[in-house]
Amino acid sequence: MSDAPSVGIVTVNYNSASFIGAFLDSLGRVDYPNARLIVVDAASRDGSSDEIARRRPDAHLLRCDENVGIARGNNLGAACCREQGLDYVLFVNNDTTHEPDFLRTLVEAVDERTMAVPRILYAQDRRLISTHAGDFDWDLGLFRHTYHGKPDGPATRQRRELQTASFCCILLPARAFEAAGPLDERFFMYYEETDFLRRALARGYRLLYVPEAVVYHRESASSGGGWMTPFKQYYATRNRLYLVRKHARSRVRFAGFTLYFWATRVPYLLRYALSGQRAMLKATLLGMFHYYRGRMGRTLEVSDF
């Protein structure tokens, strides 16, 4: 039995047949001695869950009857880690590959009150940073990216503390879920990590960028399409409103954000209408409408656009 802290590697799987093999191969080369793979399959229909079971019979595979989304999927995985008494939870997208020492480097950088994210590079162009991490402007509801899209170099290889990060790859103390609570499943996907990290930081945890740990990300492979699709636009629009309202320090501040939000959405709506981008127009309007109607969680699918 290794004395190294135990880590549950949690990944949510959904129709990943085209890239799951590379992910599993990469994990097989990771040199950390005390890690367990926990896969939450969100009702995949492409045989990828069977491929995982065949290639990694040691993995704890949770098969769901429906697409539970990222928030609930990660909650299920984290709960499994805690039931097994593991020290840390590593959330990681299965459209990633990894340097063999990435997990060891992350574990060595943290303690019981520290969360950590690695330096994530684009798999398609390893000269560019894919890490979505930085600060969050709660008055405007804007993610202030520190690294994303920038060339990799000395400026991206310095440790620093952050306010928020995506859960593409993040190491968390298992006890953080006792302090901050689970991920809010009303988000379904997008912004649930910003909400969770806000709560964890408020309870004395810190978030650290650890550039010595390196991961490669095939961005958007798991959700389909490019940077922004109607499906993503819908959830991003709805959830941004919900996130800022949830953490607004006062009604006046939220009213100010609402005015800013509408003022900046109108040009987009006009552009979508005039350029014939009906799906993006529909996604944006429905995102706003469903927020105001309280329709949260899993509400629309890719096929709805």
C-alpha positions as CSV (number, residue, x, y, z in Angstrom):
1,M,0.0,0.0,0.0
2,S,1.4,3.4,-1.0
3,D,1.8,6.2,1.5
4,A,0.9,8.7,-1.2
5,P,-2.4,10.5,-0.7
6,S,-5.2,8.7,-2.4
7,V,-6.8,10.3,-5.4
8,G,-10.1,9.5,-7.2
9,I,-9.8,10.4,-10.9
10,V,-13.4,11.4,-11.8
11,T,-14.4,11.8,-15.4
12,V,-17.9,12.2,-16.9
13,N,-18.3,10.2,-20.1
14,Y,-20.8,11.0,-22.8
15,N,-20.5,9.5,-26.3
16,S,-16.7,9.8,-26.3
17,A,-15.8,6.9,-28.5
18,S,-13.7,9.0,-30.8
19,F,-11.2,10.1,-28.1
20,I,-11.7,7.9,-25.0
21,G,-8.9,5.5,-26.2
22,A,-6.3,8.3,-26.1
23,F,-7.5,9.4,-22.7
24,L,-7.2,5.9,-21.2
25,D,-3.8,5.3,-22.8
26,S,-2.6,8.6,-21.3
27,L,-3.9,7.7,-17.8
28,G,-2.1,4.4,-18.1
29,R,1.2,6.2,-18.3
30,V,0.6,8.4,-15.3
31,D,3.2,7.6,-12.7
32,Y,1.1,8.3,-9.5
33,P,1.0,5.2,-7.2
34,N,-2.3,5.7,-5.4
35,A,-5.1,6.7,-7.8
36,R,-8.4,5.1,-8.8
37,L,-10.4,5.8,-11.9
38,I,-14.1,6.6,-11.4
39,V,-16.2,7.0,-14.6
40,V,-19.7,8.4,-14.6
41,D,-21.3,7.5,-17.9
42,A,-24.2,9.8,-18.8
43,A,-26.1,7.3,-20.9
44,S,-23.7,7.1,-23.8
45,R,-25.0,5.5,-26.9
46,D,-21.8,5.0,-28.9
47,G,-20.3,2.1,-27.0
48,S,-17.7,4.2,-25.2
49,S,-18.8,3.0,-21.7
50,D,-18.4,-0.6,-22.8
51,E,-14.9,0.3,-24.2
52,I,-14.0,1.8,-20.8
53,A,-15.2,-1.3,-19.0
54,R,-13.2,-3.6,-21.3
55,R,-10.0,-1.6,-21.2
56,R,-10.1,-0.6,-17.5
57,P,-11.9,-3.4,-15.6
58,D,-10.4,-1.9,-12.4
59,A,-12.3,1.4,-12.9
60,H,-15.4,2.1,-10.9
61,L,-18.0,2.7,-13.7
62,L,-21.3,4.3,-12.7
63,R,-23.8,3.9,-15.6
64,C,-26.6,6.5,-15.5
65,D,-30.0,6.0,-17.2
66,E,-29.9,9.5,-18.7
67,N,-27.6,12.4,-19.5
68,V,-27.1,13.7,-16.1
69,G,-24.9,16.6,-17.1
70,I,-21.5,17.7,-15.8
71,A,-22.7,19.1,-12.5
72,R,-24.6,16.0,-11.4
73,G,-22.0,13.7,-13.0
74,N,-19.2,15.2,-11.0
75,N,-21.3,15.1,-7.8
76,L,-21.8,11.4,-8.3
77,G,-18.1,10.9,-8.8
78,A,-17.1,13.0,-5.8
79,A,-19.6,11.2,-3.6
80,C,-18.0,7.9,-4.7
81,C,-14.6,9.2,-3.7
82,R,-15.8,10.3,-0.3
83,E,-17.6,6.9,0.3
84,Q,-14.2,5.2,-0.4
85,G,-12.4,7.5,2.0
86,L,-10.1,9.0,-0.7
87,D,-8.1,12.1,0.2
88,Y,-8.5,14.0,-3.1
89,V,-10.8,14.3,-6.1
90,L,-9.4,15.0,-9.5
91,F,-12.0,16.2,-12.0
92,V,-10.7,15.7,-15.5
93,N,-12.3,15.9,-19.0
94,N,-11.9,12.7,-21.0
95,D,-10.9,14.7,-24.1
96,T,-7.5,15.4,-22.4
97,T,-4.1,13.7,-22.4
98,H,-1.4,14.2,-19.8
99,E,2.2,14.3,-19.0
100,P,3.1,11.3,-16.8
101,D,4.0,13.4,-13.8
102,F,1.1,15.8,-13.9
103,L,-0.9,14.2,-11.0
104,R,2.2,13.8,-8.8
105,T,3.0,17.4,-9.3
106,L,-0.5,18.6,-8.4
107,V,-0.6,16.5,-5.3
108,E,2.8,17.7,-4.1
109,A,1.5,21.3,-4.6
110,V,-1.6,21.1,-2.4
111,D,-2.6,20.6,1.1
112,E,-5.9,20.0,2.9
113,R,-7.0,23.6,2.2
114,T,-5.7,24.0,-1.3
115,M,-7.2,23.3,-4.7
116,A,-5.0,23.2,-7.9
117,V,-5.3,23.4,-11.6
118,P,-2.5,22.5,-14.1
119,R,-1.2,24.3,-17.1
120,I,-3.5,23.1,-19.9
121,L,-2.3,23.4,-23.5
122,Y,-4.3,22.9,-26.7
123,A,-3.8,19.4,-28.0
124,Q,-4.0,20.7,-31.6
125,D,-1.3,23.4,-30.9
126,R,0.8,22.9,-27.9
127,R,2.2,26.4,-28.2
128,L,-1.1,27.9,-26.9
129,I,-2.7,27.9,-23.5
130,S,-6.1,26.3,-23.1
131,T,-6.4,26.9,-19.3
132,H,-9.6,28.7,-18.5
133,A,-8.6,30.3,-15.2
134,G,-8.2,33.7,-13.7
135,D,-10.5,36.1,-11.9
136,F,-14.3,36.7,-12.0
137,D,-15.9,40.2,-12.1
138,W,-19.1,39.7,-10.1
139,D,-20.5,43.1,-10.9
140,L,-20.5,42.3,-14.7
141,G,-20.6,38.5,-14.6
142,L,-17.4,38.3,-16.6
143,F,-14.7,35.6,-16.5
144,R,-11.3,37.5,-16.7
145,H,-9.1,34.9,-18.3
146,T,-5.4,35.1,-17.3
147,Y,-4.0,32.6,-19.7
148,H,-6.5,31.3,-22.2
149,G,-5.4,31.7,-25.8
150,K,-2.0,33.1,-24.9
151,P,1.3,31.7,-26.2
152,D,3.0,29.4,-23.7
153,G,6.1,31.0,-22.2
154,P,7.7,32.4,-19.1
155,A,4.6,34.5,-18.2
156,T,2.4,31.3,-18.2
157,R,4.8,29.3,-16.1
158,Q,4.6,31.1,-12.8
159,R,2.5,29.8,-9.9
160,R,-0.2,32.2,-8.7
161,E,-3.5,32.1,-6.8
162,L,-6.8,32.3,-8.7
163,Q,-10.4,33.2,-8.1
164,T,-11.9,30.7,-10.5
165,A,-11.1,28.0,-13.1
166,S,-12.9,25.5,-15.3
167,F,-13.1,21.9,-14.1
168,C,-11.4,20.6,-17.3
169,C,-8.8,19.4,-14.8
170,I,-8.7,20.3,-11.1
171,L,-7.5,18.6,-8.0
172,L,-9.7,19.2,-4.9
173,P,-9.4,18.0,-1.3
174,A,-12.3,15.6,-0.8
175,R,-13.3,17.5,2.4
176,A,-13.9,20.6,0.3
177,F,-17.3,19.2,-0.5
178,E,-18.2,19.0,3.2
179,A,-17.3,22.7,3.5
180,A,-18.7,24.1,0.3
181,G,-21.4,21.6,-0.5
182,P,-21.9,19.8,-3.8
183,L,-22.0,21.3,-7.2
184,D,-25.3,23.1,-7.9
185,E,-27.1,20.8,-10.3
186,R,-29.5,23.6,-11.4
187,F,-26.7,24.7,-13.7
188,F,-26.6,21.3,-15.5
189,M,-23.4,22.5,-17.4
190,Y,-21.4,25.8,-17.5
191,Y,-20.7,28.1,-14.5
192,E,-21.3,25.3,-11.9
193,E,-17.5,25.3,-11.2
194,T,-17.4,29.1,-10.7
195,D,-20.2,28.8,-8.2
196,F,-18.5,26.0,-6.3
197,L,-15.2,27.7,-6.2
198,R,-16.8,30.9,-4.9
199,R,-18.3,28.9,-2.0
200,A,-15.0,27.1,-1.3
201,L,-12.9,30.2,-1.3
202,A,-15.4,31.9,1.1
203,R,-14.8,29.0,3.5
204,G,-11.0,29.4,3.6
205,Y,-9.8,27.3,0.7
206,R,-7.4,28.6,-1.9
207,L,-7.1,27.9,-5.6
208,L,-3.6,27.5,-7.0
209,Y,-2.3,27.5,-10.6
210,V,0.5,24.9,-10.9
211,P,2.1,25.3,-14.3
212,E,4.7,22.5,-13.7
213,A,1.8,20.0,-14.1
214,V,0.9,19.8,-17.8
215,V,-2.3,18.6,-19.5
216,Y,-3.3,18.7,-23.2
217,H,-7.0,19.5,-24.1
218,R,-8.9,18.8,-27.2
219,E,-11.2,21.6,-26.4
220,S,-15.0,21.2,-27.1
221,A,-14.6,17.6,-28.1
222,S,-16.9,16.4,-25.3
223,S,-19.7,18.9,-25.9
224,G,-19.4,19.1,-29.7
225,G,-18.8,21.9,-32.1
226,G,-16.5,24.9,-31.8
227,W,-16.1,27.6,-29.2
228,M,-19.8,28.7,-29.2
229,T,-22.7,26.7,-30.5
230,P,-26.5,27.4,-29.9
231,F,-26.5,24.6,-27.3
232,K,-23.7,26.2,-25.4
233,Q,-25.0,29.7,-25.9
234,Y,-28.4,28.7,-24.3
235,Y,-26.8,27.3,-21.1
236,A,-24.2,30.0,-20.9
237,T,-26.8,32.7,-21.1
238,R,-29.2,31.2,-18.7
239,N,-26.6,30.2,-16.2
240,R,-24.7,33.5,-16.2
241,L,-27.9,35.2,-15.0
242,Y,-28.5,32.6,-12.3
243,L,-24.9,32.7,-11.1
244,V,-24.7,36.4,-10.6
245,R,-28.1,36.5,-8.9
246,K,-27.1,33.7,-6.6
247,H,-24.0,35.6,-5.4
248,A,-25.1,39.2,-5.7
249,R,-24.2,41.2,-2.7
250,S,-27.3,43.4,-2.9
251,R,-30.4,43.9,-5.1
252,V,-28.9,47.2,-6.3
253,R,-25.8,45.4,-7.6
254,F,-27.8,42.8,-9.3
255,A,-30.0,45.4,-10.9
256,G,-26.9,47.1,-12.2
257,F,-25.7,43.8,-13.6
258,T,-29.1,43.2,-15.3
259,L,-29.0,46.6,-17.0
260,Y,-25.4,45.8,-18.2
261,F,-26.4,42.3,-19.4
262,W,-29.4,43.5,-21.4
263,A,-27.5,46.4,-22.9
264,T,-24.7,44.1,-24.1
265,R,-27.2,41.4,-25.3
266,V,-29.2,43.7,-27.6
267,P,-26.3,44.1,-30.2
268,Y,-25.9,40.3,-30.3
269,L,-29.6,39.7,-30.8
270,L,-29.7,42.3,-33.7
271,R,-26.6,40.7,-35.3
272,Y,-28.1,37.2,-35.1
273,A,-31.4,38.4,-36.5
274,L,-29.8,40.4,-39.4
275,S,-27.3,37.7,-40.3
276,G,-29.8,34.9,-40.3
277,Q,-28.3,33.1,-37.3
278,R,-31.7,31.9,-36.1
279,A,-30.4,29.1,-33.9
280,M,-28.1,31.5,-32.0
281,L,-31.0,34.0,-31.7
282,K,-33.3,31.3,-30.4
283,A,-30.7,30.1,-27.9
284,T,-30.0,33.5,-26.5
285,L,-33.7,34.4,-26.1
286,L,-34.6,31.0,-24.6
287,G,-31.7,31.3,-22.2
288,M,-33.0,34.6,-20.9
289,F,-36.6,33.5,-20.9
290,H,-36.0,30.2,-19.1
291,Y,-33.9,32.0,-16.4
292,Y,-36.8,34.4,-15.7
293,R,-39.2,31.5,-15.7
294,G,-37.0,29.5,-13.3
295,R,-36.5,26.7,-15.7
296,M,-33.1,25.3,-14.6
297,G,-31.3,22.0,-14.8
298,R,-31.4,20.0,-18.0
299,T,-34.0,21.7,-20.2
300,L,-32.8,21.6,-23.8
301,E,-30.7,19.3,-26.0
302,V,-28.4,19.9,-29.0
303,S,-31.2,18.6,-31.3
304,D,-33.5,21.4,-30.1
305,F,-31.5,23.9,-32.1
